[in-house]
Amino acid sequence: MAKKIIAQEISTQPLSLADHLTKVQLGERRFENVFQSVSRMILDGPGKVDKTTINGKTTYDFMLFREGKKHIIGMYDEINSFVSFVKDAAEGGSSSEMAFVLIGEPGNGKTYFVDFLSAKYREFATLPENMRYTFRFNNVDATGRYGKINRIESQTYEDPMILAMNLFDKADENKLFISKLGFDDKQIEKMYRAYRPLGACSYYIYNQMKEYFGSVEKLLENIDIIPVPVSESRGTLTGKYAAKDKITSSAVDLLGDESISRLLHLADADNPYRFDLRRGALARVACGGIHFADEIFKNKRDLVQVYLGVIQNRTIEMEGFKWPLDTLIVATSNNAEFARFQEEKEQAPIIDRCRLTYMSHNTNLHLQKQLTSYSLGGAEKTTFMGKKLHIDPNLNQALSTAFILTRMPQNEKLNPVEMMKLAAGEVAGEKSIRTLAEVVNELNSDPDITRRFGQKGLGHRNLGRAIQILLEQSETQEGECMYAYDVFTSIDKVILDYVQDQNDRIKFQNDVKIARKLHRENIMTAIFNAYMNEANAIEKDVMNYVNMIIGIDAKNLGPNRIWTYQDPQTKKLVSVRIDESYINSVEERLGLKSEEQKQSFRTTITKIYGQKMITEPNYNFMDNNDLVKAVTDVRLKSDIAGAGSLVGALSNRNNEDNNRLYHRMIDTMVKMLGYCPTCAEKTIEYFCTQDDAN
């Protein structure tokens, strides 16, 4: 570790141009553009790329975006588009003259994606082998033309290799100088593919100093090679420009402006160094950095025209002077602003220079649970009175289900619940993932972006608002618990207050009703587990049904109807008694009446079991809500003499046995199932009502 720190300290010391070029030739330092750097950051190294299936389609997953405590969740298509864009630009494709623009509804993670990418890039650029360097002119005051200014850095943090390619007026002389430092013809040819001239002020200062010192050799003694500072707060290497209103926004914020203080020192009025480019956001990321244009189409039109010039030519231009840039431009926009911008036909050239990617909301329930965990926060929550605030174990599921359902479009082929299940890779009755793929393709071919799959729905900010409303409720504060069922009231309030379109509002409210129904089914499972005094009682019963229908036709089935099989999870031999009355009861609850329907369902379950055991040995069918509900209903009826009897027992606690049962279930819920006394009692009360039963 100490050696690494010493090596890094040595690498940050000023070096001569020749020393820097030697290090590049030896591979200790690099000369590459921003696209090559970002591409290398994402793709280079073992295990950086993986394959996955999303909505029935094979796609790639890039591990860089899954690293860290609060990494990016989902966004598979958008990340694939970005990586393809950067890779194409790194290989000299047309993407190098374009900006990458993410368009979508507010609160779906566009800004978070760019901020995450920028943070990863800063982290990448601080590694000694990836550090970027620039040059600094020393003793410029000796020329007598710069007043008290003694040192001048390249304003756009130009790479020393660019200086090396512009030392002499003739290209052959520059190539000869570089070859003397050990570069062969192939290396020089590769280097010159990235040739660009020096920026206006660097060129001007260089020539004045060459004239003063008399030779390039003596001039180079007054040039230091220094590392480019990597600073989020200063906006160097990665910088952000957020759209402002028409009065306060100015091209100065992007390009810089003439500096009065510099003019007081400069002897030459036509010296381009009189422009302070670092006042603008672009010059600070011109060294192979990332410029983030937040809500780019909200800018006034003259600023958008500035962006057009920068994207197309990759230069800062002022009063005829030019400064080449090496910058990856990533922008965001919401759907409404982009639609308004598109209506102005004369703005077509800027759109033509952008790689547009329409970012949808997350539509995967399992991934949404992780996003909901982000919103709930990692820190321990407390009430206004400073007491610890408990989180109902069903809260994440309730929130995630409701929000995902609002993002499911209406379609004749699939209902919202089927769509949600298939998008999460779960079982949805007889509907296959192929049906979902067809629906997604059909929707994504619609010219109206807002009608595409996942484009409409409640976003991440609305999720945060629902949690805030839940927290401020007196029930939450007094009960010292974020009770799951209360969150549906919070979501209803968010829909009323923040969703403007009436049709959307009605749809979202209907989706929340479906989420309430699914929540009740989830509670039924929890109540059964509590009654059975076992955390996964219902899971065992579901797997018993599955194993029974697999073993019912087994050849080694004895007269006592016991089937022995090897458990794929434990690899041990397990025996199960085939109970045909139990099998039939479950299938009747599923609405399967004829023998053909039952056989078809059993074949489907057996097929799923066979497929899942190869990839997921711990698969337990708990994602099959219909099957879980049927098993729960059967067990409640057979073991507890009917759910109604349990409701009666839990509701009427005057009887000593009923009271003992109630307290035993509360005790199980608190000790084994993650409830607190408040949410345990409220959950049992909810079970005893008929709310959301139909």
N, C-alpha and C positions, 0 to 999 in steps of 0.2 A: 504493500500500500504506500509506504514512504517513498519507494523508488518511483512509483507512478506520479506522486505529487511533485517530486523534484523534477521529473521529466516534463511535467506540464508547466512548471515555473520557468524552466529553461526555454521552452518553446514560445513563451510569451515575451521573451526579451527581444528588443529591436535587433534585426539582422540586416545585412546588406542585401541588395537585390541578387547578387551572385550566389550568396549563401542560401537564400530562399529557393532559387531555381534549382540548386543542387539537391536540396531536400525534396523538391517535387520530383526530380529525376530519380531519386532513390526510393520514392514511394512513401516518404514520411509525411509529406503534405500533398494536397490535391489541387488540381485546377479543373473545375467542372462548373457547369451552370446550375441554376436552382432546380431545374427539372431533373437533372441527373442526380443531384443530391437527395431530393425528396423521393425519387424512384428507388434509389439505393437504400434509403432509410426504411422504406416499406417492404421491399422485396428481397434484399440481400440477407443471406444467412439461412441456416437450417430451420425448418418449422415455421417460416414466416407466412406461408400460404396454405390454406386448407380448403377442402370442398364441403359444401353443405347443400341441403335441399330446402328451398323456400317456395311456398305455395305451389308445390309440385314441379318446381323447376330447379335444376342443378345450377348452383352459382358458387363463386369463390368467396372465401372469408380471409381477411388479412389480420394477422395476429397483433400487429402494432396497435390497432384500434381497440383491442381487447385487453390491453395491458393497463395495470394500475388499479387503484382502489375504486375510482369513479370513472371507469372506462365507458366507451360508447356502447350503447345497447342497440342491436338491430342495424338498420340503415344499410342492409346488404347491397341493394341495387345502387344506391347513391355512392357508396364507397367503391363499388366495382367501376362505376362511371368515372369517379375521380382518379382512381389508380390507372385506368386505361388512358385517360386524358394526359396525366403526367408522364406515363411511359411513352406515349406517342410523341409528346413534346421533347422528351429526353433523347429520342431517336431521330429528331429533326423533322417531325411531322408538322402538319398545319396547326396543331394545338399550341405550338410555341408562340403563335401570333394571336392567341385568343385568351379570354378570361373564362374561368369556370364559375358558373352562377347557379346557386341553389334557390329554387322557387317553391314556396309552399305556404300553408296556413301558419299563422303565428303559433308559437308554442310547440312546434314539432321537432325542435333540436337543430335547426340550421346553424344558428350562432354557436351553439355548444360544440358542434362538429368542427367548425373553423378554429375556435379557441383551443380545442383539444389538439388539433393538428399543429397549431402554432406552438403550443407548449411542448409537444413531442419534438418539433423541429429545433427549438431552442436547446432542449436537452441533448439532442443529437449533435448540434453544432458546438457544444462545449467539450466534447470528447477531443483529445489532442489530435487524433488523426483526421478529424472533420472540421477543425477550426478554420475560419476564413480570415484572410489577411488583406491588408491594404498598404498603401505607402504614404509617407509624410515627407514633405520638403522641409529641411532645416536651414537656418541662416538665410532666409529669404530677405531679411532686412539689409543684408550685406549689399544687395543690388541697388539700394537707395530708392526703391520704387514702392516699398510697402510700409513705410513709416515705422511704427513700433511693433508691427507684426513680425514675429521671429519664426514661427512654425506654421505650416499650413498642411492639413490633412486633405486627401482627396475627398471632395464634398460628397461624392456618391460611393465612397468606400470601394474604389476600383481595385480589381485584383492586380497584384504585382506582375502577373504574367501579361496583362494588357499593356502595362508600362514597357515590359521587355519587348513586346511586339511593335512598339512605337518609338523606340530609342533613336533610331536613325530615319532619315527621310525615305530611304530605299528599303524595300522588304527584304532583299537579299542580304543587306548588311545586318539587319535584325536577326535573320535566320542564322547567319554566320556567328554572331555573338552568342546565340542560344546553343548552337552546336558545339561551341568551344567548352560549354559547361557539361557536356556529356550526352546531350540529346541526339538520337539518331534521326535519320530522314523521316521514318515512319511516325515517330513521336512528334516531330515538328509539324508534319502534315496534319496530324490529328489535332494538334494544338491550334493550328491556323483555321481549322473549321469553325472555331469559336472566336475568331478575330473580330474585334470592334475597335474603333478609334478611341483615343482618350477624350474625356469630357472637355468642354470648352475651357474651363478655368485651369484644369491640370495641364492641358496642352499649352496654354498661354504662359503659365508660370514656368513650366519646363523649358520652353524656348528662351524666356528671359534669363533664367539661371544658366542655361547652356551658353548663352552669349556672354554672360558675366564671367563664368568660370573658364570659358575658353575651350573646354573639351567635355565629352560625355563621361570620360573616366573620372575627372575631378568632380563633375556634377554628381555622379553616383555616390561619391563619398559623403554627400550632403543629403542623401535620401535614406530614410529608415523604413524597414518593413515591419509593420506592427499588426497585432491581431485586431480584428473588428470587434467592438464591444457587443456583447449579447445582453440586451436589457429590455424586459417587457415594459417597464415604466417609461423608458426613453423612446420606445418604439423603434429600436434598432434591431435589424434582422427580421423581426416580425412586428408589423404595425397595423393599426386599425383606424379607419376613418368612418365615423358614423355620420349619416346624412343629417344636416342641420336645416333650419328653416331658411327661407329665401333671403332674409335680411342679414343674418349672421354668417352664412356660408360664403366662402370665397375661394378662388383658385389658389390663393396664397397658402391655404391650409394643405393643399396637395403639392404645389410646385415650389413654394418659397417665394421670396420677393427681394427687391433691392434693399440693401442694408445701409442705412445712413451712417452708422458707426464705422463701417468698412470704408465708405467713401472718404471719410476724414483722413484715413491712412494712405489710401491709394493715390499714386502720382498720375496714373493713367485713367482717364474717365471712361475709356472703352474697354477696360479690363473686366472680363466676365466674372472675376472673383467678387465683383461688387454685388452680385446676386447671392443671397444667403439661401441656398437650397435646403439646408437642414431645418429651416422653418416649416417646410412642407413635409408631409408624411411619406412621399415617394422616395426621396433621396436617401432616407434613413434605412430603407429596405432594398436599395439598389445593388447591394453586394451579394446577390443570390438569396434574397429574403422573400418573405410572403407578405403581400399587402392585402388586407381584409377590408373590402368596401361593404360596410353594413348598410342594408337597404339602399342599394345603389340607384334604383329608379325613383327614389324619393328626392334625390338631389335636383336642384334647378338645372335647366337645360344646358347652360354654358358649362357647368361642371361635368355634366354627362359628356359633352363634346370634348372636354379635357381628357376624360377617361378613354374616349374613342381614340384620340391621338396616342395616348400612352399604351393602350392595348395593342393597337395596330403597329406602331413604329418602335415600341419599347424605348422611347426617349422622352426626356424632359426638354421642352423647347420654350425659350424666352428671348424675345427680341432677336430672333435669328440664330441665337446660340443653342447648341445641342449637347445634352449629356446622356449617353446611352445607359440603359438600365438592364439589370439581370434580375427580373422579379416575376414571381408567380402571383397572379392576381386572382383572388377568390372573392366572390361577392354573394350577397344574399338579397332576396326580395320576397315580399309576401304576394299572394295571388292578386289581391285587389290593386296594388300599386303597379304590378306588371301589366295587368289588363288595361289600366289607364294609359300606361306608357305605350302599349301596342296600338292603341287607338290613334295615336299621333303618327301617321304614316311616314312623316319625314324623319322619324327617329329609327327607321329600319336599319341603317348602317351599324349602329351600336349593337343591336340584337344579332346582326349577322356576324359580329366579332365575338360572340359569346357562345360557350358550350352550355346550353341550358339543361338542367337536370331538375325534374319535378319531384320534390321530396314529399313523400306521404307520411302520415302518422304511423306509428308502430301498430301492427295488426296481429302480433303474436302474443297470446295471453301469458305464456311463460316468461317471455321477455318483459312484458308489461309489469309483471310482479317485481322484477328487478328495478324497473323505472319507478314504480310506486314506492319501493324501499328507499330510493334516492330522495323522493319527495317527503317521506315520513322522517327522514334524517337519521343520522347515526347517533346523535347525542341523546342522552336520557331526557325525557320530557317531564316537566313539572306543572302543577296547577298554579293559579295566581297566588295561592297561599304558600307555594313552595313545596307542596307535597308531591311525591312521585306519582306520575301519571302512567297508568297501565294501558297497553295497546291490545285490544281484543284480537285473538289469534285468527279470527275470520275477517278482520278489517282489510288486509291487503287483497284477499280474494274478492271481497265485495266491491272494493274500489276498482280493481283491475278489470273485473268482469263487466261492470257498468260502463267503464270508459272504452273498452274494446268494442262492446256492442254498438256504441254510438258511431264507431268508425266502419261498421259493416254496412255496405250499401244494400238497398232493397233489390232483390232479384228473384225471378220466378223459379230458377233451378235449385236455389239453396235458401233456407231461412237463416236469420241472423245467428242462431245458436250453432247450426251446422257449419256455417261459414267460419265462425269463431273457432270451433273445434278443429276443423281441417287446417286452418291457418296456423294453428298451434301444433300440428302434427298428431292430433288425437283422432280417436274413432268417432265417426258421426253416423251411426246406424249403417245403412247400406250405401250411403253416399261416399264416393271415392275422392281422393286427392285430385284425380284427373278432372272431375267436375269443377273443382275449385279453380284449377289451372285454366279451364275453358272460360269460366266466369271472369277471372282476372284479365285474360287476354282480350275478351270482349269489351270489358269496361275500359281498359287502357288504350283501346283504339278510338275512344271518343275524343273528338277535337276539343270539347269542353273539359279543361283540366280538372275542374272541381267535381266532375262526375266519375273520375277514375278511382280505382280501388284504393281505399285508405286516405283519399285526399280530404274528405270531410269527416268531421267528428270533433269531440271535445279533446283539446290538446293538453300538454304538460302543465301549462300555466293554470288552466282550469282545474286540473288535478290538485295543484297547490292551493287554489282558492277553496276547493271543497274541504280540504284538510283544515285550512284556517277557520272556515265557518264551523266545522265540527268542534275544533278546539275552543272556540269562544262561546259555545252553547253552555247554558247553566247546568244541563244534565251531565255534560262531560266533566265540568269543574267540580260539581258536588259529588258525583259518583267516583271521581278520580280515575276515570277509565274512558278511553276512546272506543265506545261501544259500536260495533260494526253496523248494526241496523240503522243507527242515527245518521250514518253517512249518506243514506239515500235521500234524506230530507235536505242535506247540504248540497247534494248534486242537483236536486230539483231547483234549489235557490240559485245555483250557478247558471243553470239553463235559463231561468226566468230573467236574471239580471244581465247576462253576458251574451246570450245568443239572440241576435237581432232578427234573423229571418224566421218568419212564422212557421213555414214548412219544416225547417230544420228543428225548431223548438218542439213541434209536435212529434216528429220522429224520435228525437232524443228522449223525450218523456216516455214514449212507448218502449224504447230500449231499456230505460231504467226499470220499468215494470217487469220486463223479462228478467232483468238482473235480480230483482227482488224474489222472483219465483225460484231462480237458481240458488239464491242465498238460502231460501227455506229448505231446499233439498239438501244443501250442505249442512244445515243445522240438524236436520233429521238424522244424518249420519253421526254427527257429534253426540246427539242425545242417545243414540243406540250404543255408541262406544262407552258413554258415561254409565248407561244402565248396566252394560256388561262388565263394567269395571276394568276395561282394557282399552289401551290407546288405539289399537288397530283391529278391533273386533270385526268391524264390517268388512275390512279388507280381507280378513281370513275367510269370511263367509262368501265373499265374491269369488275368491280363488278356489274355494271348495266347490262352488257351482261349476267353474271352468274345468277343474280337474275331474269332476263327476261326468260331465258331458264328453270329455276326452276318453275316460275309462269305461263308459257305458257299453261300448262295443268291443272292449278288449277281449282277446282270446283266453287270457289267463285268469278271467273273472270266475271266482269260485261260487259255490251255492250260497254262501253267506253274503254275496255281492260286495266283497272287499277287493279293491284294486290296489296293487302296490306299484309305485313308480319312483323314479329318481328325481328328487327336487333339483331343478337346474341352478338354484341359488346356493344351496348348501351341499349338493352332490350326495346327499344321504337318501336312503330308501324310506319312503313315506307311504303309509297305508291310508286309504280313504274308503268309507263305505258308500256305495252308490245308493242314494236315497231318491228314488224316482218321483215320489210325491213332492219332495222339496224342489226338484228340477221342474216339474210341471207347474208348481205354484209360482215359481219365479217367471216362467214363460207366459203364464196366464196374466201376470201383472204387466208383462211387456206387451200384452195384447195379441199374443200368438195363439190362434185358436186351432187351426188345422195342423195335421201331422207334417204336411209339406212346409208350412211356415216355420214350424219348430225345427225341422231338419235343416232348413236353409240357414236359420239363425245360428244353429250349433256349428254348421260348416264354416260360417263366417268367423265365429269366435275361435274355432280351432285353427283356422288359417292365420288369423291375427296373432294368436299365441305362438304358432310356429315361426312366423316372421320376426316377431319381437324378441323371442328368446335368443336369437342369433346376435342381435345388436344390443338388446337391453335385458340381461338375465333377471333384473329386479323388477321388470314390468308387472304391474298389479291390476290393470283394468279399471283403476279408480277414476280414469278420465272418461269412462263410458257412463255418463250420468244416468241414462235410462236403466242400465243394468244395475248400477249401485242403488238407485231408487227402488227398483223392483225387489232386490235382495233385502234392503232395509225394511220395506213394507211387509214382506213375508216374515222376516224375523220378528218384527214388532208384533205381528199378528199371532205367530206361533209361540214365541217365548214369553210374551207379555200379555197374552190373551187380548190382543188388539191395541192399536195405538190409542184408541179412545179410552181404554181402561187406564193406560199410563197417564194420559192427559188428566183423567179424573183423579187418579191417585196423587199426581203432582199438584193439582189445583185444590183438592180438598185435603188439607193437612191436619184436620181435627183428629183423624184416626192415627194412632201411634205408629202403625206399620207404614202408613203413607208418609208420615213425618220422618221416620227413619230412612225410608227410600230416598226422599228428597235430599236430606242432609248427606246421605252416602254419595248420591250423584254429584252434589255440589263439591264434596270433598275430592271425588275422582277428577272432576273438571279442573279444579284448582291445582291439584298435585300432579296429575298426569297429562292433562290436555292443554295446559298453558293459559287457562282462564284466571281471572281474579274473582273474588266474591261478587263484585258488582256485575260484571258481564256474564258470569255463570248464572246468577239469579235472573237477569234480564233475558238471557237465552232460553232458559226454561219457561219463563213467562211467555215469551214469543212462541215457543213450541205449543204451549197450551191454548193459544188463540187460533183462529182460522185465517189469520192474515196471510195473504199471498198463497193460500192453499190451492187456488185455481187460477 
